[in-house]
């Protein structure tokens, strides 16, 4: 399997970066952590904008940096998207794209840009200058310009951070299309759990300049020893398919596997017709929206009540911001699940690994 190999050590007054990573050669890897955790510094080292003596960087076995080699940024086949669109104000959107295409050492071939234009939905914007575009439109053009160089690696440094909520919702579907259609690896810097949950396949959790956790998104977010505190955002992200629809109540049943205990009802799409049967969806279940019971209850507003096995209980009080709370990891028909309880409730239920309980999951809190 193709991989991105990155090893950097860099010291500044009051901050140091020390990472050693093997990342997937396709899909979106989120570099996630609080401000100051080293995400952007790592991205800049990968881009060659920050030189880390003794560092090593190789993509698919091709070395971009080691003890004897250092490719400058302009010679690295990568695209870089910053927080601000940074478009050339004197050029139209088309001119900005063509600049990126020429930077790749190619003449102007507008037909070659057509797939990028279609992917980002910017055809109607091509003759406009940046000051005639909304923030979301400018960022879509900036992403298209980064792709116009036909990179082998795409770096995105909090591309939604400068946008308001409406503009974020405008651009997220296009980022999802990148996630689905690009054949190259994407490194996506973010401190927003909702963006990571929606876009990432793989996650690297950064803290104090170090990668304290790395792995597939579902498995990593379900870890109870995750060294970064997600607080209200703790939960799991599961890939599923739509197995059934309840058109009367605008609900869809998302199935994680063939196990009948591995599916939940979620809100259906508000688009006309809703999600089609077989449509792939991603479901985010927050730990705060899961409660546990020893028996199955009736006469409740909770739509999803499923048997699950306790697999692990958090042992460190530091797992949660408040010492009264704890996290419990469960296996729900083969899918991981987290529940947030008070420590008193966990004690009163007598929870222990292997115990079968009923997970009560709010359908209204699921993101399909």
C-alpha positions in Angstrom: 0.0 0.0 0.0 1.2 3.5 -0.8 2.1 5.6 2.2 3.3 9.0 3.2 6.3 8.6 5.6 7.0 11.7 7.7 9.6 12.1 10.5 10.4 15.5 11.8 12.0 17.0 14.9 12.1 20.7 15.3 12.8 22.9 18.4 11.7 26.5 19.0 11.8 28.5 22.2 8.9 27.2 24.2 7.8 24.6 21.5 9.1 21.5 19.9 7.8 19.2 17.2 8.6 15.5 17.3 6.6 13.2 15.1 7.2 9.9 13.4 4.2 8.9 11.2 3.2 6.4 8.4 0.1 7.8 6.8 -2.2 6.2 4.2 -1.5 7.0 0.5 -5.1 7.7 -0.2 -8.1 9.3 1.6 -8.3 12.1 4.0 -6.1 12.1 7.1 -7.1 14.7 9.7 -4.4 16.4 11.7 -6.5 17.2 14.8 -5.8 19.1 18.0 -6.1 22.3 19.9 -4.5 25.5 18.7 -0.8 25.4 19.3 -0.6 21.6 19.2 1.7 21.6 16.2 -0.7 20.8 13.3 0.2 23.6 11.0 3.9 23.3 11.8 3.8 19.7 10.8 2.0 20.6 7.6 4.6 23.3 6.8 7.4 20.8 7.3 5.7 18.4 4.8 5.3 21.3 2.3 9.0 22.2 2.7 8.0 25.7 4.0 9.7 24.8 7.4 13.0 23.1 7.3 13.6 20.5 10.0 17.2 19.4 9.9 17.5 15.6 10.0 13.9 15.2 8.9 12.6 12.5 6.5 9.7 12.7 4.1 8.8 10.2 1.4 5.7 9.6 -0.7 5.2 6.2 -2.2 8.9 5.6 -1.6 10.0 8.8 -3.4 12.2 10.8 -1.0 11.5 14.5 -0.8 13.7 15.0 2.3 16.4 13.1 4.1 20.0 13.6 5.3 21.1 14.2 1.7 18.0 15.5 0.0 15.7 18.5 0.4 13.3 19.3 -2.4 12.2 23.0 -2.1 8.4 23.6 -2.0 8.1 24.6 -5.6 9.6 21.2 -6.7 7.3 19.1 -4.5 4.2 17.9 -6.4 1.7 19.1 -3.8 -1.2 21.5 -3.5 -1.6 23.7 -0.5 -4.9 25.4 0.7 -4.6 28.0 3.4 -7.2 29.3 5.8 -7.6 32.4 3.6 -8.2 31.8 -0.1 -5.1 33.9 -1.1 -6.3 34.3 -4.7 -4.6 36.8 -7.0 -7.0 39.8 -6.8 -6.1 41.0 -10.4 -7.0 37.6 -12.0 -10.3 36.1 -12.6 -11.2 32.7 -11.1 -10.2 31.2 -14.4 -6.9 33.1 -14.4 -6.1 31.8 -10.9 -6.7 28.2 -12.1 -4.6 28.7 -15.1 -1.8 30.1 -13.0 -1.8 26.9 -11.0 -1.9 24.8 -14.1 1.2 26.7 -15.5 3.0 26.3 -12.2 2.9 22.6 -12.8 5.0 23.2 -15.9 2.2 22.8 -18.4 0.8 25.1 -21.0 -2.7 26.4 -20.9 -5.0 23.4 -21.5 -8.5 24.5 -20.4 -9.9 21.0 -21.1 -7.5 19.6 -18.6 -9.0 21.9 -16.0 -12.6 20.8 -16.7 -12.7 17.9 -14.1 -11.5 20.2 -11.4 -14.0 22.9 -12.3 -16.8 20.3 -12.3 -15.7 18.7 -9.0 -15.8 22.1 -7.2 -18.8 23.4 -9.0 -17.2 26.7 -10.0 -18.1 26.8 -13.7 -20.4 29.8 -13.3 -17.7 31.7 -11.3 -14.8 31.5 -13.8 -15.1 35.0 -15.2 -15.4 36.7 -11.8 -12.6 38.3 -9.8 -12.1 37.4 -6.1 -13.8 40.5 -4.8 -17.0 39.4 -6.7 -17.0 36.0 -4.9 -18.4 35.0 -1.5 -16.0 33.6 1.1 -17.1 30.0 0.3 -16.8 30.6 -3.4 -13.3 32.0 -3.0 -12.2 29.0 -1.0 -13.6 26.6 -3.6 -11.6 28.4 -6.3 -8.5 28.2 -4.0 -9.0 24.4 -3.7 -9.5 24.1 -7.5 -6.2 26.1 -8.0 -4.4 23.7 -5.7 -5.7 20.8 -7.6 -4.9 22.4 -11.0 -1.2 21.7 -10.4 -2.2 18.0 -10.5 -0.5 17.3 -7.2 0.3 13.9 -5.7 -0.5 15.3 -2.2 -3.0 17.9 -1.1 -2.5 19.9 2.1 -5.4 21.8 3.6 -4.8 24.1 6.6 -8.1 24.7 8.3 -9.8 25.7 5.0 -13.1 26.5 6.8 -11.8 28.4 9.7 -12.3 31.9 8.1 -15.9 31.1 7.0 -19.2 31.6 8.9 -21.6 28.7 9.5 -23.6 29.3 6.3 -20.5 29.4 4.1 -19.1 26.2 5.9 -22.3 24.4 5.1 -22.0 25.6 1.5 -18.5 24.2 1.0 -18.7 20.9 3.0 -20.5 19.0 0.3 -17.7 19.8 -2.1 -15.1 18.7 0.4 -17.0 15.4 0.7 -16.8 15.0 -3.1 -13.0 15.4 -2.8 -13.0 12.8 -0.1 -14.9 10.4 -2.4 -13.2 11.1 -5.7 -9.6 12.0 -5.3 -7.0 9.3 -5.7 -4.3 11.2 -3.8 -3.8 11.6 -0.1 -5.2 14.7 1.6 -3.9 16.0 4.9 -6.6 18.1 6.5 -5.7 20.3 9.5 -8.6 21.0 11.9 -9.6 21.6 15.5 -13.3 21.1 14.7 -14.6 17.6 15.6 -17.6 18.0 13.3 -15.4 18.6 10.3 -13.2 15.6 11.1 -16.3 13.4 11.7 -17.7 14.3 8.3 -14.6 14.2 6.2 -11.7 12.1 7.6 -10.8 8.4 7.1 -7.8 8.5 9.3 -6.8 10.8 12.2 -3.6 12.0 13.8 -4.2 13.6 17.2 -1.7 16.2 18.0 -0.8 17.6 21.4 2.2 19.7 22.4 4.0 19.0 19.2 3.6 15.2 19.3 1.3 12.7 17.6 -0.3 11.1 20.7 -2.7 8.9 18.7 -3.0 7.9 15.0 -5.2 5.4 13.2 -8.4 4.8 11.3 -11.1 7.3 12.4 -13.6 4.9 13.8 -11.2 2.9 15.9 -9.2 6.0 17.2 -12.3 8.0 18.3 -13.6 5.0 20.2 -10.5 4.7 22.3 -11.0 5.5 26.0 -7.3 6.4 26.4 -7.4 9.1 23.7 -5.0 11.6 25.3 -6.9 14.6 24.1 -10.1 15.5 25.9 -13.0 15.8 23.5 -15.6 16.6 26.2 -19.0 17.2 24.7 -17.7 16.0 21.3 -16.6 12.5 22.5 -18.3 9.8 20.4 -17.9 7.5 17.5 -18.2 7.9 13.7 -19.5 4.9 11.8 -19.8 4.2 8.1 -23.1 2.7 7.1 -25.6 2.1 4.4 -29.3 3.0 4.3 -31.2 -0.3 4.7 -34.7 1.0 5.2 -36.8 4.2 5.1 -39.8 5.3 7.0 -41.2 8.0 4.7 -44.1 8.8 7.0 -41.7 10.0 9.8 -38.8 11.0 7.6 -36.4 8.5 9.1 -33.8 6.1 7.7 -32.3 3.0 9.2 -28.5 3.1 8.9 -26.9 -0.4 8.9 -23.3 -0.9 10.0 -23.1 -4.6 9.2 -25.3 -7.6 8.6 -25.7 -8.1 12.3 -29.3 -7.1 13.2 -28.1 -5.4 16.3 -25.8 -3.0 14.3 -28.3 -0.5 12.9 -29.9 2.7 14.1 -32.7 5.0 13.0 -31.5 8.4 11.9 -33.1 11.5 10.4 -33.5 11.0 6.7 -32.1 13.6 4.2 -34.3 16.6 3.8 -33.6 16.5 0.0 -36.5 15.4 -2.1 -36.9 11.6 -1.9 -34.4 11.3 1.0 -31.5 8.8 1.0 -31.9 5.9 -1.4 -31.8 2.4 -0.1 -28.2 1.3 -0.3 -26.8 4.9 -0.1 -23.7 5.1 1.9 -23.9 7.4 4.9 -21.7 8.4 7.9 -23.3 8.4 11.3 -21.9 10.2 14.3 -23.1 9.1 17.7 -22.1 11.3 20.6 -21.4 9.6 23.9 -23.6 12.2 25.7 -26.6 10.9 23.7 -26.2 7.3 24.8 -27.6 6.0 28.1 -27.5 2.4 29.4 -30.0 0.1 31.0 -29.8 -3.5 32.4 -33.2 -4.3 30.8 -35.1 -3.2 27.7 -37.6 -0.5 28.6 -40.9 0.3 26.8 -42.9 3.4 26.8 -40.0 5.7 26.0 -39.2 8.3 23.4 -35.9 6.7 22.7 -36.1 5.1 19.2 -33.0 3.0 19.3 -32.7 0.5 22.1 -30.1 -2.2 21.2 -28.2 -4.9 23.1 -24.5 -4.2 23.5 -21.6 -5.7 25.3 -19.5 -3.6 27.7 -15.9 -3.9 26.5 -14.0 -1.3 28.5 -14.6 1.2 31.3 -12.4 4.3 31.6 -10.2 4.0 34.6 -8.7 7.5 34.7 -10.8 10.4 36.0 -8.9 12.6 33.5 -10.9 11.1 30.7 -13.6 13.6 31.4 -13.5 17.3 32.3 -15.6 16.7 35.4 -14.7 14.0 38.0 -18.4 12.9 38.3 -18.4 11.6 34.7 -16.9 8.6 33.0 -16.9 6.9 29.6 -17.9 3.3 28.8 -17.0 1.6 25.5 -19.4 -1.0 24.1 -19.7 -3.4 21.2 -23.0 -3.0 19.4 -23.3 -5.9 17.0 -19.6 -5.4 15.9 -19.7 -1.6 15.9 -18.0 0.4 18.6 -20.0 2.7 20.8 -19.2 5.1 23.6 -21.6 6.1 26.4 -21.1 8.9 28.9 -22.4 8.2 32.4 -21.9 9.5 35.9 -19.5 7.4 37.8 -22.3 6.8 40.3 -24.6 5.3 37.5 -21.8 3.1 36.3 -21.3 1.8 39.9 -25.0 1.3 40.5 -25.4 -0.7 37.3 -22.4 -2.8 38.3 -20.9 -2.4 34.8 -18.0 -4.8 33.9 -16.4 -6.0 30.7 -18.5 -8.7 29.0 -21.7 -7.6 30.5 -24.7 -7.3 28.2 -26.7 -4.0 28.5 -29.2 -2.1 26.5 -27.8 1.0 24.7 -30.5 3.7 24.4 -29.5 6.1 21.5 -31.3 9.3 20.6 -32.2 9.2 16.9 -32.5 13.0 16.9 -28.9 13.4 17.9 -27.5 11.3 15.0 -25.9 12.9 12.0 -26.7 10.9 8.8 
